[in-house]
Amino acid sequence: MSYCCGASMIGTMGTLKHKRTHIHNVPITLCPVCHRTEVHYLARSEYEILAEYAHDDGAEEVDFDHYVNHRGKELLENCVNHDGEDPMEVVRSQIDMALDLLSFACRIQDEEWQQALKKRLCVLNGRRNKLRERRSSV
């Protein structure tokens, strides 16, 4: 499981740009709070090798699936949430985890962590409110 901003990152497949080369179908994790994206740690070395070779060959686009025999679904099993899930459920899950962590941070009296978690909860609450607005307007 990968974490960023204290929230668990969402597992998905995506396209990343390395210099001038676009690499499609890369297993990535995405932070629902700050939107930071990382190559999944189990595919990172293969991605780096493919990216360098593709760039050196002058390729504008390559497909990760064509060159790397990765385990697709297995790579994303350790992610708490996945891209295909209902966005409202993802946000609720993230809020629940942040509240659990906040409770623990209060117990151990870690003020800095408490402030970071409160900030994260504000961002997640804003996302939840936007999702509610979109659903009510549809």
Backbone torsions as a table, in degrees:
resi	resn	phi	psi	omega
1	MET	NA	133.0	179.7
2	SER	-105.0	144.1	179.8
3	TYR	-125.9	148.1	174.2
4	CYS	-148.2	137.6	-178.7
5	CYS	55.3	20.1	-178.7
6	GLY	81.3	-7.7	177.8
7	ALA	-93.7	149.0	176.9
8	SER	-76.7	141.1	-176.4
9	MET	-82.2	151.2	-177.6
10	ILE	-91.4	131.1	179.3
11	GLY	-87.8	135.7	178.9
12	THR	-160.0	-179.9	173.4
13	MET	-111.2	141.9	-177.2
14	GLY	-151.6	178.8	177.1
15	THR	-109.4	129.7	178.1
16	LEU	-120.2	152.4	178.1
17	LYS	-107.7	126.7	174.6
18	HIS	-117.8	109.2	-174.9
19	LYS	55.8	-108.6	-179.4
20	ARG	-106.8	7.8	-175.2
21	THR	-108.2	130.2	173.5
22	HIS	-94.1	127.6	-179.6
23	ILE	-114.2	116.6	-175.8
24	HIS	-92.8	157.9	174.9
25	ASN	59.8	40.2	177.7
26	VAL	-88.8	130.4	174.2
27	PRO	-67.4	120.5	-177.5
28	ILE	-131.3	164.8	170.1
29	THR	-120.9	143.7	-174.2
30	LEU	-128.6	130.6	177.2
31	CYS	-80.3	125.4	-179.9
32	PRO	-74.1	-11.4	-178.9
33	VAL	-93.1	-57.3	-175.2
34	CYS	-104.7	-4.1	178.5
35	HIS	67.4	20.9	174.9
36	ARG	-67.3	139.5	-179.1
37	THR	-118.5	138.0	176.5
38	GLU	-134.6	149.5	170.7
39	VAL	-69.2	136.6	179.3
40	HIS	-55.0	135.7	-173.5
41	TYR	-59.0	-28.2	179.1
42	LEU	-76.8	-14.4	-179.7
43	ALA	-113.4	1.1	-172.8
44	ARG	-60.3	-46.8	-176.4
45	SER	-66.9	-40.5	177.6
46	GLU	-63.7	-40.3	178.9
47	TYR	-61.3	-46.9	-177.7
48	GLU	-62.0	-41.9	178.7
49	ILE	-64.8	-48.9	179.7
50	LEU	-60.6	-42.9	-178.3
51	ALA	-61.2	-43.7	-179.9
52	GLU	-67.4	-45.2	179.0
53	TYR	-62.2	-44.4	-178.9
54	ALA	-63.2	-42.8	179.2
55	HIS	-64.4	-45.8	179.7
56	ASP	-61.7	-32.5	178.0
57	ASP	-80.4	-8.5	180.0
58	GLY	79.6	16.9	-179.7
59	ALA	-70.6	135.6	177.5
60	GLU	-85.1	-32.7	-179.5
61	GLU	-142.9	140.7	173.2
62	VAL	-141.2	158.0	178.6
63	ASP	-110.3	118.5	-178.7
64	PHE	-52.8	-40.9	-178.8
65	ASP	-60.3	-32.2	-177.1
66	HIS	-73.6	-24.4	-173.4
67	TYR	-111.0	-22.5	-174.8
68	VAL	-122.0	128.1	177.3
69	ASN	-89.1	80.7	-179.6
70	HIS	-96.3	171.5	-173.3
71	ARG	-96.2	17.3	175.4
72	GLY	36.9	-94.3	-176.1
73	LYS	-60.3	-39.5	179.9
74	GLU	-61.2	-35.8	-179.5
75	LEU	-62.1	-34.2	-174.8
76	LEU	-97.1	2.7	-179.7
77	GLU	-64.0	-29.3	-177.9
78	ASN	-85.0	2.7	177.4
79	CYS	-87.5	137.5	-179.5
80	VAL	-69.6	-40.7	179.7
81	ASN	-124.6	156.4	-179.9
82	HIS	-128.8	157.7	-175.7
83	ASP	-57.7	-34.7	-176.0
84	GLY	-77.9	-4.5	-177.8
85	GLU	-75.3	161.1	175.2
86	ASP	-60.5	123.9	-177.8
87	PRO	-55.4	-35.4	179.5
88	MET	-66.1	-39.0	178.2
89	GLU	-67.1	-37.2	177.3
90	VAL	-61.8	-47.2	-179.2
91	VAL	-64.0	-43.4	178.5
92	ARG	-60.1	-43.2	178.7
93	SER	-62.1	-42.9	179.0
94	GLN	-65.2	-39.8	178.2
95	ILE	-64.6	-44.4	178.8
96	ASP	-58.7	-44.2	179.7
97	MET	-65.0	-41.5	179.9
98	ALA	-64.6	-37.8	177.7
99	LEU	-66.5	-39.8	176.3
100	ASP	-61.7	-43.8	179.0
101	LEU	-65.9	-37.7	178.5
102	LEU	-63.6	-41.1	177.4
103	SER	-59.2	-44.1	179.3
104	PHE	-67.0	-42.4	179.7
105	ALA	-61.0	-36.5	177.1
106	CYS	-67.4	-41.3	179.9
107	ARG	-61.3	-39.5	-179.1
108	ILE	-91.9	2.1	175.6
109	GLN	59.2	44.3	177.0
110	ASP	-95.4	94.5	-174.7
111	GLU	-63.2	-40.9	-178.0
112	GLU	-63.9	-44.1	179.1
113	TRP	-65.6	-39.5	178.6
114	GLN	-59.5	-43.8	180.0
115	GLN	-64.9	-41.5	178.1
116	ALA	-62.8	-41.3	179.6
117	LEU	-67.6	-38.5	178.4
118	LYS	-64.7	-39.9	177.0
119	LYS	-62.6	-45.4	178.8
120	ARG	-60.4	-42.7	179.5
121	LEU	-63.4	-35.7	176.9
122	CYS	-63.4	-43.7	179.1
123	VAL	-64.0	-46.7	-179.6
124	LEU	-64.1	-38.4	177.5
125	ASN	-64.0	-39.2	176.4
126	GLY	-61.7	-41.9	177.8
127	ARG	-64.0	-42.7	180.0
128	ARG	-61.4	-42.0	179.5
129	ASN	-64.2	-39.8	178.0
130	LYS	-64.6	-40.7	178.0
131	LEU	-63.5	-40.2	177.7
132	ARG	-62.5	-42.9	179.1
133	GLU	-61.4	-43.8	179.3
134	ARG	-62.3	-41.1	-178.2
135	ARG	-68.9	-35.8	-178.5
136	SER	-76.0	-23.6	179.6
137	SER	-86.8	-9.1	-178.8
138	VAL	-88.8	NA	NA
